Amino acid sequence: MPILNRAAEMQEEIAGWRRHLHANPELNFDVVETAAFVAEKLKSFGCDEVATGVGRTGVVGVIHGRLGEGPAVGLRADMDALPITEATGKPYASRNPGRMHACGHDGHTAMLLGAAKYLAETRNFAGSVALIFQPAEEGGGGGNEMVKDGMMERFGIAKVFGMHNMPGLPVGRFAIRPGPIMAATAEFTITVKGRGGHAAMPQATVDPIVIASQLVGALQTIPSRNADPVEALVVSVTKFHAGDAYNVIPETAEIAGTVRTLKKEMARKAEERMRALCAGLAASFGAAIEVDYDANYPVTFNHERETAFAADVAAAVAGEAGVHRAIPPLMGGEDFSYMLEARPGAFIFLGNGDTAGLHHAAYDFNDEAIAHGVSYWVRLAEAALAA
């Protein structure tokens, strides 16, 4: 089946909401204006309940079906932007300097609002739909905050589904896989404390730059020599700071970076090996090395039954040829993972077409994808809650 006629009719209206959100991006949990905009729209649609302040600044709208009692299904969109200076040149470009919707959360929010409007008009299902608008996906763990705030229990959510746009995937197509679809993430900062001194007399120093340089190479042995070659594990050093002068060996050096993996066991092993390597180098050079390791988002793990269900719904919108049911997992992180740990569900990608990549200053959500996303949400809710 093609996209819903009503979704196509609403596309320009929804695109207007999206562009308003794009012009007014907010970061992390500070999505006050965005959350207020969402709550006002949900109330105007006639949602049976609109709860604000869920997980600090999240919003949940509830719509009851007209076909009787039943469970609640959760549909989630993220609301926050990124600390990036926009370079699209669009008339609706960011009005907030240094902030930008560079990941399409404006589109995600607008599409779920469009689905909310449709579902509130028709209510062609049994049970309830919980429309979840989440803050702080970009590193703040807003999904975890909403779960810890009791969202699943409060709204009786039995299953939960998420969607994200994907540049490079043609508009109107979907991609999904069972099992791990996005990686667990961790950030680390390693501080090497040596003994500074004159650069012409290195024998009187414990050079932290030399030690940190060896550590950068040593860390690459974690994925290459401690992980099975068929396992996905990334250890990337992305920062190196040390020294201020040409003729001074500094006291300290600092490196930092990220670890990505698709298995909890591999994430634990990576941390263990990192600490062991640091301890060994510290002993070898007579330095002190401190490791600050922050295990962040868990693996985004799609439940098998719900993944098959979501793929079938996507095929009802895009046709079977328009659904990639076994996309390779991505090593990016996603805090919808917390919701999938709390309830069965699935995370799917929606084509954004030939656009700039996510987190790029020239990125823009493709409004041509709106009707496809809205149709997916509506058909999913109606199928999941069929009488």
C-alpha positions in Angstrom: 0.0 0.0 0.0 1.2 3.5 -0.7 1.4 6.4 1.8 -1.8 7.5 3.3 -3.8 10.1 1.5 -4.3 12.1 4.6 -0.6 12.1 5.4 0.1 13.5 1.9 -2.5 16.1 2.4 -0.9 17.2 5.7 2.7 17.3 4.4 2.9 21.0 3.9 1.4 21.7 7.3 3.8 19.3 9.0 6.7 20.7 7.0 5.8 24.1 8.4 6.0 22.8 12.0 9.3 21.2 11.1 10.8 24.4 9.7 9.7 26.3 12.8 11.5 23.8 15.0 14.5 23.9 12.7 14.7 27.7 13.1 14.5 27.4 16.9 16.9 24.6 17.9 17.5 23.8 21.6 20.1 21.6 23.2 20.1 18.7 25.6 17.4 19.0 28.3 17.0 22.7 27.6 14.2 22.1 25.1 11.7 24.4 26.9 10.3 26.1 23.8 10.3 22.9 21.8 8.5 21.0 24.5 5.9 23.8 24.9 5.3 23.8 21.1 4.8 20.0 21.1 2.5 20.1 24.1 0.4 22.9 22.6 0.0 20.9 19.3 -1.0 17.7 21.2 -3.6 19.6 23.2 -5.0 21.2 20.0 -5.4 17.8 18.4 -7.6 16.6 21.3 -5.2 14.1 22.9 -6.7 12.6 26.0 -3.7 13.3 28.1 -0.7 15.6 27.6 2.0 15.1 30.3 5.0 17.5 30.4 8.2 17.3 32.5 8.6 13.6 32.0 12.3 12.7 32.3 12.9 16.4 33.2 11.6 18.0 29.9 10.0 15.3 27.9 6.4 15.3 26.7 4.0 12.3 26.4 0.7 12.6 24.7 -1.9 9.8 25.0 -4.7 9.0 22.6 -7.3 6.4 23.4 -8.8 4.3 20.6 -12.5 4.0 19.9 -12.5 0.2 19.4 -12.3 -0.8 23.0 -9.7 -1.6 25.7 -6.2 -2.8 25.1 -2.5 -2.2 25.8 -0.6 1.0 25.0 2.1 1.2 22.3 4.8 3.9 22.6 6.0 5.8 19.5 9.1 7.9 20.2 10.7 11.0 18.6 13.7 13.0 19.9 13.6 16.9 20.2 17.1 18.2 20.8 19.6 19.8 18.4 23.4 19.9 18.3 26.0 22.5 19.1 26.9 23.2 15.4 26.9 26.4 13.4 24.5 25.9 10.5 25.7 26.3 6.9 22.6 25.4 4.9 21.7 28.9 3.9 18.0 27.9 4.1 15.4 30.7 4.8 14.4 28.7 8.0 18.0 28.2 9.2 18.8 28.3 12.9 18.2 31.6 14.6 20.2 30.4 17.6 23.9 30.9 16.9 26.0 27.8 17.4 22.9 25.5 17.6 21.5 23.5 14.7 19.1 20.6 14.0 21.9 18.7 12.2 20.5 15.2 12.9 16.8 15.6 11.8 15.2 15.6 15.2 13.1 18.5 14.0 11.7 16.1 11.3 11.2 13.3 13.8 9.2 15.5 16.1 7.1 17.0 13.3 6.3 13.5 11.8 5.2 12.2 15.2 3.1 15.3 15.6 1.5 14.6 12.2 0.8 11.0 13.2 -0.7 12.3 16.5 -3.1 14.6 14.6 -4.2 11.8 12.3 -4.7 9.3 15.1 -6.6 11.8 17.3 -9.0 12.3 14.3 -9.6 8.7 13.5 -8.9 6.6 16.7 -9.2 3.5 14.6 -7.6 1.2 17.2 -8.2 -0.5 20.5 -6.1 0.5 23.6 -3.9 3.6 23.6 -1.1 5.3 21.7 1.6 7.0 23.8 3.4 9.7 21.8 6.9 10.1 23.3 8.8 13.3 22.7 12.2 12.9 24.2 14.9 15.5 25.2 18.7 15.0 25.3 19.3 12.2 22.8 22.6 13.8 21.7 24.7 12.6 24.7 22.4 13.6 27.6 20.6 10.2 28.0 17.1 11.7 27.9 15.7 8.3 27.0 17.1 6.9 30.2 15.7 9.7 32.2 12.2 9.1 30.8 12.4 5.4 31.6 13.7 6.1 35.2 10.9 8.6 35.6 8.5 5.6 35.3 7.1 6.5 31.9 6.5 2.9 30.8 4.5 2.1 33.9 2.7 5.4 34.1 1.3 5.2 30.6 1.0 1.4 30.5 3.3 1.0 27.5 3.7 -2.6 26.5 5.8 -2.1 23.4 7.9 0.8 22.1 9.1 1.9 18.6 11.5 4.5 17.3 12.5 5.9 13.9 15.5 7.9 12.6 16.1 9.4 9.2 19.1 8.0 7.2 20.9 10.2 4.6 21.9 8.1 1.5 18.8 5.8 1.8 16.3 6.9 -0.9 13.2 8.8 0.3 10.3 6.4 0.9 12.5 3.4 1.8 13.1 1.9 5.2 15.9 -0.2 6.7 15.9 -2.3 9.8 17.5 -5.5 11.3 16.8 -7.7 14.3 19.3 -7.7 17.1 22.0 -5.0 17.5 21.3 -2.2 15.1 23.4 0.6 16.8 26.4 0.4 19.1 27.1 0.8 22.8 29.1 3.9 23.4 31.7 4.9 25.9 34.0 8.0 26.3 37.4 7.9 28.0 39.9 10.5 29.1 43.4 9.3 30.1 45.7 11.7 31.9 49.4 10.9 32.0 51.3 12.5 34.8 55.0 12.6 34.4 57.8 14.9 35.5 58.4 18.0 33.5 61.6 19.8 32.7 63.9 21.3 30.1 63.5 19.9 26.7 67.3 19.8 26.3 67.6 17.5 29.4 65.0 14.8 28.9 67.0 12.4 31.0 65.8 14.4 34.1 62.2 14.1 33.1 59.4 11.6 32.8 58.0 12.7 29.4 54.2 12.4 29.4 54.1 13.1 25.6 56.2 10.1 24.8 54.2 7.9 27.1 50.8 9.2 25.7 52.1 8.7 22.2 52.9 5.0 22.9 49.5 4.7 24.5 47.7 5.9 21.4 49.2 3.0 19.5 48.8 0.5 22.3 45.0 1.2 22.5 44.7 0.0 18.9 45.7 -3.4 20.0 42.4 -3.7 21.9 40.3 -4.2 18.8 43.1 -5.8 16.7 44.5 -8.3 19.3 41.9 -8.6 22.0 38.7 -8.9 20.0 37.6 -11.7 17.6 38.1 -10.3 14.1 34.4 -10.9 13.3 33.3 -8.8 16.3 32.6 -5.1 15.9 34.8 -3.0 18.2 36.1 0.5 17.6 38.6 2.4 19.9 39.3 5.9 18.6 41.5 8.5 20.2 40.1 11.9 19.2 41.9 14.3 21.4 45.6 14.8 22.4 46.6 17.8 24.5 50.0 18.4 26.0 52.5 21.2 26.5 52.7 24.9 25.7 56.3 25.7 24.8 59.0 24.6 22.3 61.6 24.0 25.0 59.6 22.6 27.9 58.6 19.0 28.6 55.2 19.3 30.3 54.1 17.7 33.5 51.0 16.1 32.0 49.5 14.9 28.7 45.8 14.0 28.1 44.2 11.9 25.5 40.5 11.2 25.0 38.2 9.3 22.7 35.4 6.9 22.2 34.8 3.1 22.3 32.0 1.5 20.3 30.8 -2.1 20.3 27.8 -4.2 19.6 28.1 -6.5 22.7 28.1 -5.8 26.4 30.8 -8.4 27.0 33.1 -6.7 24.5 32.4 -3.3 26.1 33.6 -4.7 29.4 36.7 -6.3 27.9 37.6 -3.0 26.2 37.6 -1.1 29.4 39.5 -3.8 31.3 42.2 -3.9 28.6 42.5 -0.1 28.5 43.1 0.0 32.2 45.6 -2.8 32.1 47.6 -1.1 29.3 47.6 2.2 31.2 48.8 0.4 34.4 51.6 -1.4 32.4 52.9 1.8 30.7 52.7 3.7 34.0 54.9 1.1 35.7 57.3 0.9 32.7 58.0 4.6 32.6 57.6 5.6 36.3 54.6 7.8 35.6 51.1 7.9 37.0 48.2 7.4 34.6 44.6 8.1 35.5 41.7 6.6 33.4 38.2 8.2 33.4 36.0 5.8 31.6 32.3 6.7 31.1 30.2 3.8 29.8 27.4 5.7 28.0 24.5 4.4 25.9 24.0 0.6 25.7 23.6 -1.3 22.5 20.4 -0.5 20.6 18.9 -4.0 20.4 15.9 -4.7 18.2 13.6 -7.5 19.5 13.1 -10.2 16.9 9.2 -10.4 16.8 8.8 -6.6 17.0 11.4 -6.1 14.3 9.5 -8.4 11.9 6.3 -6.6 12.7 7.9 -3.2 12.1 9.3 -4.4 8.8 5.9 -5.7 7.7 4.4 -2.3 8.5 7.1 -0.5 6.6 6.4 -2.8 3.6 2.7 -1.8 3.8 3.9 1.8 3.2 6.9 1.3 0.8 6.3 -2.2 -0.7 8.5 -5.1 0.1 11.2 -3.9 -2.3 11.4 -0.7 -0.3 12.4 -2.3 3.0 15.9 -3.5 3.7 15.3 -6.1 6.5 19.0 -6.9 7.2 20.8 -3.6 7.2 24.3 -3.9 8.7 24.5 -2.5 12.2 25.8 1.1 12.6 28.5 2.0 15.1 26.8 5.2 16.1 25.0 5.4 19.5 21.3 6.0 20.2 19.6 6.3 23.6 16.4 4.8 22.4 18.4 1.8 23.6 17.2 2.4 27.1 13.6 2.2 26.1 14.3 -1.1 24.2 15.9 -2.4 27.4 12.7 -1.5 29.3 10.2 -2.9 26.8 10.2 -5.0 23.6 10.2 -2.9 20.4 12.2 -1.9 17.3 14.1 1.0 15.8 13.9 1.6 12.1 15.6 4.0 9.6 13.7 6.1 7.1 15.3 7.3 3.9 16.4 11.0 3.8 17.7 10.8 0.2 20.9 12.2 -1.2 21.6 14.8 1.5 24.5 15.8 3.7 25.3 13.4 6.4 24.1 13.5 10.0 25.9 16.0 12.3 27.1 18.0 9.3 26.7 21.8 9.1 25.1 21.4 5.7 22.6 18.7 6.7 18.8 19.3 6.5 15.9 17.0 7.0 14.2 16.1 3.7 10.5 17.2 3.9 9.7 14.8 1.1 10.1 12.0 3.7 7.4 13.4 6.0 4.3 11.6 4.4 6.2 8.3 4.5 7.1 8.6 8.1 3.7 9.7 9.2 2.1 6.8 7.2 4.5 4.4 9.0 3.6 5.6 12.4 -0.1 5.5 11.8 -0.1 2.0 10.2 2.1 0.7 13.0 -0.2 2.1 15.7 -3.3 0.7 14.0 -1.7 -2.7 13.4 -0.3 -3.0 16.8 -3.6 -2.2 18.4 -6.0 -3.9 16.1 -9.3 -4.8 17.7 
